[in-house]
Amino acid sequence: MTTPSQGAAPLMTWTRLWRPSAAMLIAGALAGAVWDALAKPALYEVTENGTVLTEKASTAIFAAVAVFVLIGVAVSFVWGWLVGGWAPALGWPVVAVAIVVAFVAAVLAWRVGVWLGPPDLSTVDGRKLGDTVPMPLSIDSLAPFLVWPIAAVAALLARVYMSSPD
């Protein structure tokens, strides 16, 4: 009889990982709420020439993405470490599961953060000269999403390596 670590029972791998995977997806959604709470969105300023984003205010765009990445590293690393405790028994498919689940959790966090965050500028009524309007949270590249699976796999591999008997 073969064991899951020999790759013969992928169904067993999926059935044992659905709870941790669901927990990571829930953690991703909660991470989106944390991102909304911690990120300070850039502020548009209403001027005679329209609504503008000053150079100083544009640094907040990068800061919001950095907060998203840091939250992702923390959540994914902890999850990867915990899942790494099961990895020796489940074999290599756990790495693929970690990559996919962490990426989907990142997308969930992004969508929840955007949903909870400031509205689109075009929907804000009653803007007067001198007002500031927060910019919606956004991620404009793929890299911040890829950090989540990288952190999960790094933690998973570190845990497996540190717990190996050799």
C-alpha positions as protocol buffer text, in pm:
chain_id: "A"
residue {
  index: 1
  type: MET
  ca { x: 0 y: 0 z: 0 }
}
residue {
  index: 2
  type: THR
  ca { x: 127 y: 347 z: -85 }
}
residue {
  index: 3
  type: THR
  ca { x: 113 y: 652 z: 138 }
}
residue {
  index: 4
  type: PRO
  ca { x: 3 y: 1007 z: 49 }
}
residue {
  index: 5
  type: SER
  ca { x: 366 y: 1119 z: 65 }
}
residue {
  index: 6
  type: GLN
  ca { x: 434 y: 887 z: -231 }
}
residue {
  index: 7
  type: GLY
  ca { x: 176 y: 1073 z: -438 }
}
residue {
  index: 8
  type: ALA
  ca { x: -80 y: 790 z: -464 }
}
residue {
  index: 9
  type: ALA
  ca { x: -364 y: 952 z: -271 }
}
residue {
  index: 10
  type: PRO
  ca { x: -424 y: 1309 z: -387 }
}
residue {
  index: 11
  type: LEU
  ca { x: -786 y: 1283 z: -272 }
}
residue {
  index: 12
  type: MET
  ca { x: -664 y: 1233 z: 84 }
}
residue {
  index: 13
  type: THR
  ca { x: -449 y: 1545 z: 49 }
}
residue {
  index: 14
  type: TRP
  ca { x: -746 y: 1757 z: -58 }
}
residue {
  index: 15
  type: THR
  ca { x: -976 y: 1622 z: 211 }
}
residue {
  index: 16
  type: ARG
  ca { x: -719 y: 1688 z: 484 }
}
residue {
  index: 17
  type: LEU
  ca { x: -645 y: 2039 z: 361 }
}
residue {
  index: 18
  type: TRP
  ca { x: -993 y: 2177 z: 304 }
}
residue {
  index: 19
  type: ARG
  ca { x: -1027 y: 2308 z: 662 }
}
residue {
  index: 20
  type: PRO
  ca { x: -690 y: 2487 z: 669 }
}
residue {
  index: 21
  type: SER
  ca { x: -763 y: 2617 z: 319 }
}
residue {
  index: 22
  type: ALA
  ca { x: -1102 y: 2751 z: 428 }
}
residue {
  index: 23
  type: ALA
  ca { x: -938 y: 2907 z: 733 }
}
residue {
  index: 24
  type: MET
  ca { x: -685 y: 3084 z: 508 }
}
residue {
  index: 25
  type: LEU
  ca { x: -961 y: 3217 z: 285 }
}
residue {
  index: 26
  type: ILE
  ca { x: -1143 y: 3353 z: 591 }
}
residue {
  index: 27
  type: ALA
  ca { x: -814 y: 3501 z: 711 }
}
residue {
  index: 28
  type: GLY
  ca { x: -776 y: 3663 z: 369 }
}
residue {
  index: 29
  type: ALA
  ca { x: -1115 y: 3826 z: 395 }
}
residue {
  index: 30
  type: LEU
  ca { x: -1034 y: 3948 z: 746 }
}
residue {
  index: 31
  type: ALA
  ca { x: -697 y: 4073 z: 620 }
}
residue {
  index: 32
  type: GLY
  ca { x: -888 y: 4289 z: 374 }
}
residue {
  index: 33
  type: ALA
  ca { x: -1073 y: 4451 z: 663 }
}
residue {
  index: 34
  type: VAL
  ca { x: -743 y: 4503 z: 845 }
}
residue {
  index: 35
  type: TRP
  ca { x: -593 y: 4655 z: 528 }
}
residue {
  index: 36
  type: ASP
  ca { x: -885 y: 4898 z: 508 }
}
residue {
  index: 37
  type: ALA
  ca { x: -838 y: 4990 z: 874 }
}
residue {
  index: 38
  type: LEU
  ca { x: -459 y: 5038 z: 860 }
}
residue {
  index: 39
  type: ALA
  ca { x: -403 y: 5187 z: 515 }
}
residue {
  index: 40
  type: LYS
  ca { x: -423 y: 5562 z: 491 }
}
residue {
  index: 41
  type: PRO
  ca { x: -557 y: 5633 z: 141 }
}
residue {
  index: 42
  type: ALA
  ca { x: -420 y: 5911 z: -75 }
}
residue {
  index: 43
  type: LEU
  ca { x: -623 y: 6230 z: -65 }
}
residue {
  index: 44
  type: TYR
  ca { x: -742 y: 6415 z: -373 }
}
residue {
  index: 45
  type: GLU
  ca { x: -766 y: 6790 z: -335 }
}
residue {
  index: 46
  type: VAL
  ca { x: -1046 y: 6990 z: -496 }
}
residue {
  index: 47
  type: THR
  ca { x: -904 y: 7297 z: -674 }
}
residue {
  index: 48
  type: GLU
  ca { x: -1027 y: 7549 z: -933 }
}
residue {
  index: 49
  type: ASN
  ca { x: -877 y: 7323 z: -1202 }
}
residue {
  index: 50
  type: GLY
  ca { x: -1061 y: 7012 z: -1080 }
}
residue {
  index: 51
  type: THR
  ca { x: -965 y: 6732 z: -848 }
}
residue {
  index: 52
  type: VAL
  ca { x: -590 y: 6674 z: -824 }
}
residue {
  index: 53
  type: LEU
  ca { x: -358 y: 6436 z: -648 }
}
residue {
  index: 54
  type: THR
  ca { x: -48 y: 6616 z: -527 }
}
residue {
  index: 55
  type: GLU
  ca { x: 294 y: 6455 z: -545 }
}
residue {
  index: 56
  type: LYS
  ca { x: 313 y: 6438 z: -167 }
}
residue {
  index: 57
  type: ALA
  ca { x: -31 y: 6275 z: -145 }
}
residue {
  index: 58
  type: SER
  ca { x: 63 y: 6020 z: -411 }
}
residue {
  index: 59
  type: THR
  ca { x: 311 y: 5859 z: -171 }
}
residue {
  index: 60
  type: ALA
  ca { x: 8 y: 5727 z: 19 }
}
residue {
  index: 61
  type: ILE
  ca { x: -70 y: 5505 z: -281 }
}
residue {
  index: 62
  type: PHE
  ca { x: 258 y: 5320 z: -231 }
}
residue {
  index: 63
  type: ALA
  ca { x: 204 y: 5311 z: 146 }
}
residue {
  index: 64
  type: ALA
  ca { x: -136 y: 5142 z: 103 }
}
residue {
  index: 65
  type: VAL
  ca { x: 20 y: 4876 z: -120 }
}
residue {
  index: 66
  type: ALA
  ca { x: 302 y: 4827 z: 130 }
}
residue {
  index: 67
  type: VAL
  ca { x: 48 y: 4773 z: 410 }
}
residue {
  index: 68
  type: PHE
  ca { x: -129 y: 4514 z: 191 }
}
residue {
  index: 69
  type: VAL
  ca { x: 201 y: 4332 z: 133 }
}
residue {
  index: 70
  type: LEU
  ca { x: 301 y: 4336 z: 501 }
}
residue {
  index: 71
  type: ILE
  ca { x: -38 y: 4202 z: 609 }
}
residue {
  index: 72
  type: GLY
  ca { x: -8 y: 3934 z: 341 }
}
residue {
  index: 73
  type: VAL
  ca { x: 337 y: 3829 z: 454 }
}
residue {
  index: 74
  type: ALA
  ca { x: 220 y: 3798 z: 814 }
}
residue {
  index: 75
  type: VAL
  ca { x: -100 y: 3606 z: 739 }
}
residue {
  index: 76
  type: SER
  ca { x: 57 y: 3381 z: 476 }
}
residue {
  index: 77
  type: PHE
  ca { x: 368 y: 3304 z: 678 }
}
residue {
  index: 78
  type: VAL
  ca { x: 167 y: 3199 z: 983 }
}
residue {
  index: 79
  type: TRP
  ca { x: -67 y: 2988 z: 769 }
}
residue {
  index: 80
  type: GLY
  ca { x: 221 y: 2830 z: 577 }
}
residue {
  index: 81
  type: TRP
  ca { x: 397 y: 2746 z: 902 }
}
residue {
  index: 82
  type: LEU
  ca { x: 89 y: 2576 z: 1041 }
}
residue {
  index: 83
  type: VAL
  ca { x: 22 y: 2384 z: 720 }
}
residue {
  index: 84
  type: GLY
  ca { x: 389 y: 2287 z: 712 }
}
residue {
  index: 85
  type: GLY
  ca { x: 326 y: 2083 z: 1023 }
}
residue {
  index: 86
  type: TRP
  ca { x: 112 y: 1852 z: 808 }
}
residue {
  index: 87
  type: ALA
  ca { x: 328 y: 1865 z: 495 }
}
residue {
  index: 88
  type: PRO
  ca { x: 548 y: 1561 z: 563 }
}
residue {
  index: 89
  type: ALA
  ca { x: 241 y: 1340 z: 586 }
}
residue {
  index: 90
  type: LEU
  ca { x: 71 y: 1487 z: 281 }
}
residue {
  index: 91
  type: GLY
  ca { x: 361 y: 1513 z: 39 }
}
residue {
  index: 92
  type: TRP
  ca { x: 433 y: 1756 z: -239 }
}
residue {
  index: 93
  type: PRO
  ca { x: 73 y: 1848 z: -335 }
}
residue {
  index: 94
  type: VAL
  ca { x: 56 y: 2067 z: -26 }
}
residue {
  index: 95
  type: VAL
  ca { x: 291 y: 2315 z: -198 }
}
residue {
  index: 96
  type: ALA
  ca { x: 50 y: 2357 z: -490 }
}
residue {
  index: 97
  type: VAL
  ca { x: -240 y: 2394 z: -246 }
}
residue {
  index: 98
  type: ALA
  ca { x: -46 y: 2658 z: -51 }
}
residue {
  index: 99
  type: ILE
  ca { x: 27 y: 2858 z: -367 }
}
residue {
  index: 100
  type: VAL
  ca { x: -330 y: 2856 z: -492 }
}
residue {
  index: 101
  type: VAL
  ca { x: -498 y: 2915 z: -156 }
}
residue {
  index: 102
  type: ALA
  ca { x: -262 y: 3200 z: -58 }
}
residue {
  index: 103
  type: PHE
  ca { x: -314 y: 3368 z: -396 }
}
residue {
  index: 104
  type: VAL
  ca { x: -693 y: 3340 z: -369 }
}
residue {
  index: 105
  type: ALA
  ca { x: -673 y: 3476 z: -12 }
}
residue {
  index: 106
  type: ALA
  ca { x: -478 y: 3776 z: -145 }
}
residue {
  index: 107
  type: VAL
  ca { x: -746 y: 3842 z: -406 }
}
residue {
  index: 108
  type: LEU
  ca { x: -1015 y: 3814 z: -136 }
}
residue {
  index: 109
  type: ALA
  ca { x: -826 y: 4058 z: 87 }
}
residue {
  index: 110
  type: TRP
  ca { x: -796 y: 4303 z: -200 }
}
residue {
  index: 111
  type: ARG
  ca { x: -1166 y: 4284 z: -289 }
}
residue {
  index: 112
  type: VAL
  ca { x: -1279 y: 4317 z: 74 }
}
residue {
  index: 113
  type: GLY
  ca { x: -1044 y: 4612 z: 127 }
}
residue {
  index: 114
  type: VAL
  ca { x: -1170 y: 4787 z: -185 }
}
residue {
  index: 115
  type: TRP
  ca { x: -1530 y: 4715 z: -89 }
}
residue {
  index: 116
  type: LEU
  ca { x: -1486 y: 4850 z: 266 }
}
residue {
  index: 117
  type: GLY
  ca { x: -1259 y: 5137 z: 166 }
}
residue {
  index: 118
  type: PRO
  ca { x: -1337 y: 5483 z: 34 }
}
residue {
  index: 119
  type: PRO
  ca { x: -1579 y: 5509 z: -260 }
}
residue {
  index: 120
  type: ASP
  ca { x: -1480 y: 5600 z: -614 }
}
residue {
  index: 121
  type: LEU
  ca { x: -1424 y: 5973 z: -666 }
}
residue {
  index: 122
  type: SER
  ca { x: -1699 y: 5994 z: -927 }
}
residue {
  index: 123
  type: THR
  ca { x: -1959 y: 5887 z: -670 }
}
residue {
  index: 124
  type: VAL
  ca { x: -1869 y: 6155 z: -413 }
}
residue {
  index: 125
  type: ASP
  ca { x: -2118 y: 6442 z: -427 }
}
residue {
  index: 126
  type: GLY
  ca { x: -2097 y: 6786 z: -269 }
}
residue {
  index: 127
  type: ARG
  ca { x: -1725 y: 6852 z: -324 }
}
residue {
  index: 128
  type: LYS
  ca { x: -1627 y: 7211 z: -257 }
}
residue {
  index: 129
  type: LEU
  ca { x: -1310 y: 7403 z: -330 }
}
residue {
  index: 130
  type: GLY
  ca { x: -1041 y: 7304 z: -80 }
}
residue {
  index: 131
  type: ASP
  ca { x: -1201 y: 6975 z: 19 }
}
residue {
  index: 132
  type: THR
  ca { x: -998 y: 6656 z: 30 }
}
residue {
  index: 133
  type: VAL
  ca { x: -1147 y: 6329 z: -92 }
}
residue {
  index: 134
  type: PRO
  ca { x: -987 y: 5992 z: -13 }
}
residue {
  index: 135
  type: MET
  ca { x: -878 y: 5780 z: -306 }
}
residue {
  index: 136
  type: PRO
  ca { x: -1013 y: 5424 z: -317 }
}
residue {
  index: 137
  type: LEU
  ca { x: -768 y: 5154 z: -208 }
}
residue {
  index: 138
  type: SER
  ca { x: -612 y: 4987 z: -508 }
}
residue {
  index: 139
  type: ILE
  ca { x: -345 y: 4743 z: -616 }
}
residue {
  index: 140
  type: ASP
  ca { x: -218 y: 4819 z: -964 }
}
residue {
  index: 141
  type: SER
  ca { x: 21 y: 4529 z: -1024 }
}
residue {
  index: 142
  type: LEU
  ca { x: 46 y: 4155 z: -980 }
}
residue {
  index: 143
  type: ALA
  ca { x: 350 y: 4158 z: -752 }
}
residue {
  index: 144
  type: PRO
  ca { x: 170 y: 4234 z: -422 }
}
residue {
  index: 145
  type: PHE
  ca { x: -59 y: 3936 z: -485 }
}
residue {
  index: 146
  type: LEU
  ca { x: 238 y: 3707 z: -551 }
}
residue {
  index: 147
  type: VAL
  ca { x: 399 y: 3795 z: -219 }
}
residue {
  index: 148
  type: TRP
  ca { x: 124 y: 3605 z: -35 }
}
residue {
  index: 149
  type: PRO
  ca { x: 197 y: 3262 z: -192 }
}
residue {
  index: 150
  type: ILE
  ca { x: 572 y: 3321 z: -170 }
}
residue {
  index: 151
  type: ALA
  ca { x: 545 y: 3383 z: 205 }
}
residue {
  index: 152
  type: ALA
  ca { x: 320 y: 3080 z: 251 }
}
residue {
  index: 153
  type: VAL
  ca { x: 555 y: 2849 z: 62 }
}
residue {
  index: 154
  type: ALA
  ca { x: 862 y: 2992 z: 236 }
}
residue {
  index: 155
  type: ALA
  ca { x: 709 y: 2922 z: 578 }
}
residue {
  index: 156
  type: LEU
  ca { x: 589 y: 2580 z: 472 }
}
residue {
  index: 157
  type: LEU
  ca { x: 933 y: 2482 z: 344 }
}
residue {
  index: 158
  type: ALA
  ca { x: 1105 y: 2625 z: 652 }
}
residue {
  index: 159
  type: ARG
  ca { x: 877 y: 2425 z: 878 }
}
residue {
  index: 160
  type: VAL
  ca { x: 931 y: 2104 z: 683 }
}
residue {
  index: 161
  type: TYR
  ca { x: 1306 y: 2159 z: 674 }
}
residue {
  index: 162
  type: MET
  ca { x: 1327 y: 2235 z: 1046 }
}
residue {
  index: 163
  type: SER
  ca { x: 1115 y: 1936 z: 1142 }
}
residue {
  index: 164
  type: SER
  ca { x: 1293 y: 1684 z: 920 }
}
residue {
  index: 165
  type: PRO
  ca { x: 1484 y: 1420 z: 1116 }
}
residue {
  index: 166
  type: ASP
  ca { x: 1800 y: 1450 z: 903 }
}
